[in-house]
Amino acid sequence: MKFCLWFLVLQQVLIMNFVTANAQQNESPSKVVIKNVRIIVGDGSVIENGSLQFENNLITRVSSDQIEPADALVIDAEGKTIMPALIDGHSHLGYQGRKDWGAHNYGLSNLIDNLEQYAFYGFSAVFSAGSDSLALMNSLDSQRESGEFIGPRVLFAAGMAPPNQGPNDQFLTHALTVETRFGETILYGLENPTQAREQVRTVSEKGFKFIKIWVDDRGGSQSKLSPDLYTAVIDEASKFGLKVFVHQQFASDIPPLLAVGAHGFLHGRIGSDLSEDIATKIRTAGAFVVPNWGLGELRQEAIGEDDFLNQIYSEDEMVGLVTNFSRRFLRYRNSAQVEAELTNSFMNMIEVGVDIVLGTDAGAVPNHPFGYTGHRELEIYVRLGMSPMQALVAATSNAAKHLGLDDLGLLRSGYSADFLILDENPLDEIRNTRTISNVYLSGKTIDRAALQRRWSP
């Protein structure tokens, strides 16, 4: 790990020296052109050798030509690839700390640390799904906007379920503890249709733009949200322009939820039960699906052996990611039968044109790390039938579209300058998303070496 740290520091020094030297030759270094570079646009298209210009925080030109304005800092990125920064459409911020997981970690400094991990791994936005303090999230966003730290944008939802239910039984206890500590409602209990509509109006007045509902009995330990209640929530939310995303129990729950207007599903429950007919219904409704496979797979892997992860954890912190569970395989694999079922169902959705959105559920359980798990999820997508390009679209423009992020997810003029520079081409091998040379968020470079020095002294 010391070699990795040394290499990253050296790489950052060389880049900064290059930028400084070039900036001294330009009177207006706020305008930057990256030329001679492969550009993955985010919509399924690619410019094999082009240039991208940005000024301050906005992209101002993307071209197949090599542009070199006299008033710009020009960076020759021959052999490298630019792509939009990634977006995680399903996470739970705040509970995972540097050393452990739980409600005691939930606070501003830990939330910033979570976001900086996402920034390190190249994420421009994160959706935290129904387990957050509104006051604290607003404060977090205010600090990011004012430049107190550089990190991805945060979107978050009001969580709704039967009273004092919703998240998995372990998480539920901690979410309720955060409620008590901050003196505000996080999980909005639904008792009857009239009261459910009132709850929607309440969260709308508070400024929420999203609602997350749980339709799951947690193996019999909780009550499953009934159709009359989720119908009331979704119908009332539509009146106020709120999107409703669903954690559902089975694929069979998807059609009735679509019928009343659900916008998307945060757990695909993909397998033999998710038929081509259901896939077609999802596509017809314009809804999205987050497959969310990594939550099951990576918790059974010895991810602490992965050098891509030890960049953000100390040696002591990495030990728990190998030994914390009684069963951790160096590389977890499904049985051949399960793998075939997942592949067939996934391909059904892809072939009918369902919008797949990257989401990880990072932070919902211990040791499911922010940022890292997004790259691993993309690997699973490709393993189960997606092309690398389709996987990148899921992680960029598809996610931006369904989260209402109109200036993210694509490399186009007028969009925010949020992008990655990669040393290798992810279209050749999806694991090349790991070869991060630079991360830009709103036109600002993330000092990845400085973050790593802080995390792994």
LOTI-538862 format. One record per residue (C-alpha): residue in three letters; residue number from 1; x, y, z. Coordinates in steps of 0.5 Angstrom, whole numbers, plus 500, padded with zeros to 3 digits. Last residue first. Example, Ala and Ser with C-alpha at 12.3 -4.5 7.8 and 13.67 -1.06 7.14 Angstrom:
// residues 2
SER/2/527/498/514
ALA/1/525/491/516
END
This chain:
// residues 457
PRO/457/498/516/514
SER/456/492/512/510
TRP/455/486/517/510
ARG/454/490/524/510
ARG/453/495/522/505
GLN/452/490/519/501
LEU/451/486/525/501
ALA/450/492/529/499
ALA/449/494/524/493
ARG/448/487/525/491
ASP/447/487/533/490
ILE/446/480/533/486
THR/445/481/538/480
LYS/444/476/543/480
GLY/443/471/544/474
SER/442/465/543/477
LEU/441/468/536/479
TYR/440/474/534/476
VAL/439/477/527/477
ASN/438/484/526/475
SER/437/489/520/473
ILE/436/483/514/474
THR/435/485/507/472
ARG/434/479/504/476
THR/433/474/505/470
ASN/432/479/501/467
ARG/431/475/495/470
ILE/430/470/496/464
GLU/429/475/493/459
ASP/428/476/495/452
LEU/427/470/501/453
PRO/426/474/503/459
ASN/425/480/505/456
GLU/424/486/506/460
ASP/423/489/512/463
LEU/422/483/515/465
ILE/421/481/522/466
LEU/420/474/523/469
PHE/419/469/528/469
ASP/418/464/534/472
ALA/417/465/540/468
SER/416/457/542/469
TYR/415/454/542/462
GLY/414/453/548/457
SER/413/457/544/452
ARG/412/456/537/452
LEU/411/460/531/456
LEU/410/454/528/459
GLY/409/452/525/466
LEU/408/450/532/469
ASP/407/447/538/467
ASP/406/440/536/468
LEU/405/440/532/474
GLY/404/433/530/475
LEU/403/435/524/478
HIS/402/432/520/473
LYS/401/436/523/467
ALA/400/442/523/471
ALA/399/442/516/473
ASN/398/441/514/465
SER/397/446/519/463
THR/396/452/517/468
ALA/395/452/510/471
ALA/394/447/507/466
VAL/393/451/510/460
LEU/392/457/507/463
ALA/391/454/500/463
GLN/390/452/500/456
MET/389/458/502/454
PRO/388/462/497/457
SER/387/457/492/454
MET/386/452/489/458
GLY/385/451/481/459
LEU/384/452/479/466
ARG/383/459/480/467
VAL/382/458/487/464
TYR/381/453/489/469
ILE/380/458/485/475
GLU/379/464/490/473
LEU/378/459/496/473
GLU/377/457/494/480
ARG/376/465/494/482
HIS/375/466/501/480
GLY/374/460/503/484
THR/373/462/499/490
TYR/372/469/503/491
GLY/371/465/509/491
PHE/370/463/508/498
PRO/369/465/502/502
HIS/368/460/496/503
ASN/367/463/495/510
PRO/366/457/495/515
VAL/365/450/495/512
ALA/364/446/501/508
GLY/363/453/505/507
ALA/362/453/503/500
ASP/361/446/501/497
THR/360/450/500/490
GLY/359/446/504/485
LEU/358/448/505/477
VAL/357/441/506/473
ILE/356/438/501/468
ASP/355/433/504/463
VAL/354/429/498/460
GLY/353/430/498/453
VAL/352/427/491/451
GLU/351/433/488/450
ILE/350/436/490/456
MET/349/431/488/461
ASN/348/431/481/458
MET/347/438/481/458
PHE/346/438/482/466
SER/345/433/476/466
ASN/344/437/472/462
THR/343/444/473/466
LEU/342/441/473/473
GLU/341/438/466/471
ALA/340/444/464/468
GLU/339/448/466/474
VAL/338/443/463/479
GLN/337/444/456/475
ALA/336/452/456/474
SER/335/452/458/482
ASN/334/454/465/484
ARG/333/461/467/485
TYR/332/465/470/490
ARG/331/472/472/489
LEU/330/477/471/495
PHE/329/471/468/499
ARG/328/469/471/506
ARG/327/465/467/510
SER/326/466/468/518
PHE/325/465/475/517
ASN/324/470/481/519
THR/323/476/477/516
VAL/322/478/481/510
LEU/321/474/487/510
GLY/320/476/488/517
VAL/319/484/488/516
MET/318/483/494/511
GLU/317/482/499/517
ASP/316/488/497/520
GLU/315/492/497/514
SER/314/489/504/513
TYR/313/483/505/508
ILE/312/482/510/502
GLN/311/488/507/497
ASN/310/486/500/500
LEU/309/480/499/496
PHE/308/483/499/489
ASP/307/489/494/492
ASP/306/483/489/493
GLU/305/485/484/498
GLY/304/480/488/503
ILE/303/475/486/499
ALA/302/475/479/501
GLU/301/468/477/498
GLN/300/462/475/501
ARG/299/459/482/503
LEU/298/461/484/495
GLU/297/456/479/492
GLY/296/450/481/496
LEU/295/450/488/496
GLY/294/454/488/489
TRP/293/448/486/486
ASN/292/444/492/486
PRO/291/440/492/479
VAL/290/437/499/480
VAL/289/431/499/475
PHE/288/428/505/472
ALA/287/421/507/470
GLY/286/419/510/463
ALA/285/412/506/464
THR/284/413/502/457
ARG/283/420/500/459
ILE/282/418/497/466
LYS/281/412/494/463
THR/280/416/491/458
ALA/279/421/488/463
ILE/278/415/485/467
ASP/277/413/481/460
GLU/276/420/479/459
SER/275/420/476/466
LEU/274/423/478/473
ASP/273/421/472/477
SER/272/427/468/473
GLY/271/432/473/476
ILE/270/432/481/478
ARG/269/430/483/485
GLY/268/432/490/481
HIS/267/433/493/488
LEU/266/432/501/488
PHE/265/426/501/483
GLY/264/423/507/479
HIS/263/418/512/478
ALA/262/412/509/481
GLY/261/406/511/478
VAL/260/400/507/480
ALA/259/400/502/475
LEU/258/408/501/476
LEU/257/407/499/483
PRO/256/402/494/481
PRO/255/407/491/476
ILE/254/413/491/480
ASP/253/411/487/486
SER/252/411/481/482
ALA/251/419/482/482
PHE/250/419/481/489
GLN/249/420/485/496
GLN/248/420/492/493
HIS/247/425/498/495
VAL/246/421/504/491
PHE/245/423/511/488
VAL/244/417/516/488
LYS/243/418/522/485
LEU/242/415/529/487
GLY/241/412/534/483
PHE/240/407/536/488
LYS/239/401/533/485
SER/238/405/527/483
ALA/237/407/526/490
GLU/236/399/525/492
ASP/235/398/519/487
ILE/234/405/516/489
VAL/233/403/516/497
ALA/232/396/514/496
THR/231/397/508/492
TYR/230/403/506/497
LEU/229/398/506/502
ASP/228/392/503/498
PRO/227/397/497/496
SER/226/399/495/503
LEU/225/406/497/506
LYS/224/409/490/508
SER/223/409/489/516
GLN/222/416/487/519
SER/221/419/481/521
GLY/220/416/477/516
GLY/219/422/476/512
ARG/218/423/483/511
ASP/217/416/485/510
ASP/216/418/489/504
VAL/215/415/495/500
TRP/214/419/500/503
ILE/213/418/507/500
LYS/212/423/513/498
ILE/211/420/520/497
PHE/210/424/525/493
LYS/209/424/532/492
PHE/208/424/534/499
GLY/207/423/541/501
LYS/206/420/541/508
GLU/205/413/543/505
SER/204/413/537/500
VAL/203/415/533/506
THR/202/409/535/510
ARG/201/404/534/503
VAL/200/407/527/503
GLN/199/405/526/510
GLU/198/398/528/509
ARG/197/397/524/503
ALA/196/399/518/508
GLN/195/394/520/513
THR/194/389/520/509
PRO/193/391/513/506
ASN/192/392/510/513
GLU/191/397/509/518
LEU/190/404/511/514
GLY/189/410/512/518
TYR/188/415/517/516
LEU/187/422/515/517
ILE/186/427/521/518
THR/185/422/525/523
GLU/184/426/530/527
GLY/183/429/531/534
PHE/182/437/530/532
ARG/181/438/525/537
THR/180/432/521/537
GLU/179/431/521/529
VAL/178/438/518/529
THR/177/437/513/534
LEU/176/431/511/529
ALA/175/436/510/523
HIS/174/440/506/528
THR/173/435/501/530
LEU/172/432/501/523
PHE/171/439/499/520
GLN/170/439/492/524
ASP/169/432/490/522
ASN/168/433/492/515
PRO/167/430/499/513
GLY/166/422/500/513
GLN/165/419/500/520
ASN/164/417/505/525
PRO/163/410/506/523
PRO/162/409/503/516
ALA/161/414/505/511
MET/160/416/512/508
GLY/159/423/515/507
ALA/158/424/522/505
ALA/157/429/522/500
PHE/156/436/525/498
LEU/155/440/528/493
VAL/154/447/530/494
ARG/153/452/533/490
PRO/152/459/530/489
GLY/151/465/533/493
ILE/150/470/539/494
PHE/149/470/542/501
GLU/148/469/548/504
GLY/147/467/551/497
SER/146/460/555/499
GLU/145/456/550/495
ARG/144/459/544/499
GLN/143/458/547/506
SER/142/451/549/504
ASP/141/450/542/501
LEU/140/452/539/508
SER/139/448/544/512
ASN/138/442/542/508
MET/137/443/534/509
LEU/136/444/536/517
ALA/135/437/539/517
LEU/134/434/534/513
SER/133/437/528/517
ASP/132/437/522/513
SER/131/435/515/512
GLY/130/431/515/506
ALA/129/435/513/500
SER/128/442/518/499
PHE/127/442/519/492
VAL/126/450/521/490
ALA/125/453/526/485
SER/124/459/527/481
PHE/123/463/521/483
GLY/122/470/519/481
TYR/121/473/515/486
PHE/120/476/520/490
ALA/119/470/524/490
TYR/118/466/518/493
GLN/117/471/518/498
GLU/116/470/525/499
LEU/115/463/524/500
ASN/114/463/519/505
ASP/113/468/524/509
ILE/112/463/530/508
LEU/111/458/525/512
ASN/110/463/524/517
SER/109/464/531/519
LEU/108/457/533/519
GLY/107/454/527/523
TYR/106/452/520/523
ASN/105/458/516/526
HIS/104/454/514/533
ALA/103/448/511/528
GLY/102/452/506/526
TRP/101/458/503/522
ASP/100/466/502/524
LYS/99/473/504/523
ARG/98/472/510/518
GLY/97/465/511/519
GLN/96/459/508/515
TYR/95/452/511/518
GLY/94/453/518/514
LEU/93/450/516/507
HIS/92/445/511/505
SER/91/446/509/497
HIS/90/442/509/491
GLY/89/443/512/485
ASP/88/451/513/485
ILE/87/453/518/479
LEU/86/459/517/475
ALA/85/464/523/472
PRO/84/463/524/465
MET/83/468/520/461
ILE/82/475/522/458
THR/81/480/517/456
LYS/80/488/517/455
GLY/79/492/516/450
GLU/78/494/523/448
ALA/77/492/528/454
ASP/76/495/534/451
ILE/75/493/539/456
VAL/74/492/546/453
LEU/73/491/552/458
ALA/72/487/557/454
ASP/71/488/564/451
ALA/70/491/562/445
PRO/69/485/557/443
GLU/68/488/550/442
ILE/67/482/546/439
GLN/66/484/539/436
ASP/65/477/537/432
SER/64/472/532/434
SER/63/469/537/439
VAL/62/466/538/445
ARG/61/466/546/447
THR/60/464/550/453
ILE/59/464/545/459
LEU/58/462/549/465
ASN/57/465/550/472
ASN/56/471/555/470
GLU/55/471/555/463
PHE/54/471/548/460
GLN/53/474/545/453
LEU/52/474/538/451
SER/51/478/535/445
GLY/50/478/530/440
ASN/49/480/523/438
GLU/48/476/517/438
ILE/47/469/521/440
VAL/46/465/516/443
SER/45/457/515/443
GLY/44/453/511/448
ASP/43/450/518/451
GLY/42/455/519/456
VAL/41/460/522/451
ILE/40/466/518/452
ILE/39/471/522/449
ARG/38/478/519/447
VAL/37/484/525/448
ASN/36/488/529/443
LYS/35/486/535/447
ILE/34/484/538/454
VAL/33/482/545/453
VAL/32/482/549/460
LYS/31/479/556/460
SER/30/481/559/468
PRO/29/488/559/466
SER/28/487/566/463
GLU/27/494/570/462
ASN/26/497/563/459
GLN/25/504/561/459
GLN/24/504/561/467
ALA/23/498/556/467
ASN/22/503/551/463
ALA/21/508/551/468
THR/20/503/550/473
VAL/19/499/545/470
PHE/18/505/541/469
ASN/17/507/542/476
MET/16/501/540/478
ILE/15/501/533/474
LEU/14/508/531/476
VAL/13/506/532/483
GLN/12/499/528/483
GLN/11/503/522/479
LEU/10/508/523/485
VAL/9/503/523/490
LEU/8/499/517/487
PHE/7/506/513/486
TRP/6/508/514/493
LEU/5/501/512/496
CYS/4/501/506/492
PHE/3/508/504/494
LYS/2/506/505/501
MET/1/500/500/500
END
